[in-house]
Amino acid sequence: MSASSLDSDTVSLKRKAKGKRPFYFSDSDVDKLLTMVMALAGELSVTRDRLDTVERIAASKNLFSEEDIETFELDSDALEARAARHQILFREITRVISSEIEELDRESSSNYDQVIEMVESEGGRN
């Protein structure tokens, strides 16, 4: 497959792997925390690189000063966009535990439904 065909083809990968997650420490919670910290470190690294690029371009073109950055105030649209970006980042960082919470919710809901069915069927016998 050539590089030009890769550019025109869209590849979609699933975000969740099938099967059990491998653990490397005796406590699986340590693995989960490490996964979250590494995801955050990756995001921070990319952000710092991009910010460094923007600041270097701005400095080379005398576009704005460091003081301009420090005193800049965002409008409501920018604040909303940042809030949405924060939610996406938080979901990505906590993805490793979110799937477990979702599974517990499904199990809890299933157990609740079974109890309701049992109570309703027992109530009909009296």
N, C-alpha and C positions, 0 to 999 in steps of 0.2 A: 504494500500500500504506500503510495507516494505521499509526500508532505502536503501537496496541494489537495489530494483527496481527503486527507485528515482534516484540513481546514473547512471543507464543505460538508463533511459528515458530522452529524450530531450524535454524540455518545452520551448515554444516560446510565449512570451507575446507581444501584440501590444504596441508600444511606445506612441500612441496617443489615448486618451479616446474619446468616442463618446459623443456628447451632449455639452451643454454650460458649460464652466468652472465656478465653484462657486466662488463668490467674498465675502470677509469678511470685507473689508473697503468700505467706501462710494465712493472712487475713485478707479476704477479698475486698474489704472496705479500703484497705491501703492501696490496692490496685486501682480502685475506682477513683480515689482521691488523686493518685498519681496521674491517671488519665485526664482528669479535669485540669490539673495544674499544667500538664504538658500541652493541652489544647489552648489554655490561656496563654502560655508562654509563646506558642506558635503565633497566635493572633497578635500578641504584643510585639513580637519581632517584626512581623510584616508591617504593622502600623508604624513602628519606629523607622523602618527603612523608607516607607513612603513619605513620612513626615520629613525625614532628613532630605530626601530628594526635593520636595517642595520648598523647603527652606533654602537649600543650595541654589535652586533656580531663582527664587525670589531675590536672594542676595546678589547673585550674578547680574541680575537685571535691575537692581535697585527698585524693586516693586513695592516693598513694604519693610518696615523695621520690626525688630523683636517687640518693641513697645506697642506697635500697632496690633500685634497678635494678642498681647496680654490685656489690652484695653478694649478689644473688639466685643460687641454685644450682639448676640444672635436674635433673629426675629422668631416669631412663633412657628413658622413653617420649618425653619432650621432646627428648632428645639424638638418639634414632633418627629422630624426625620432622624435625629439623634436618638430619641427615645425608642423608635422602631428598631434602629440598628443595635441598640443596647439589648433589646429583647431577643433579637436573633442571636447575638453573641452569647447571651446567658443560656439560651436553649442549646446552642452548640456545645458550650462548656459542660453543661449538666446532662447532656444526652445519655451518658453512661448510666446515670442513676434514674433518669426519667423513664426509660423503658421498663425498669424494674418496678417503679411506682405504678405505671400504667398496668402492668401485669397483676400487681397486688390489687388494684382497683377492680380489674376484671374478675379476679378470683373472689373478692369480697362481694361484688355485685351478684355473682353466680350463687354464692353461699346464701346471700340474703334472699334471692328468688326461691331457692330450695326451701328455706325456712318458711317463707310465706305460703308456698304451695302445701307444705306439710301442715301448717296451722289451719289453712283453709280446708284441707281434706279432713283433718281431725275434727274441726268445728262442725262439719256436716254430719258426723257420726253421732253427735250427742243428741 
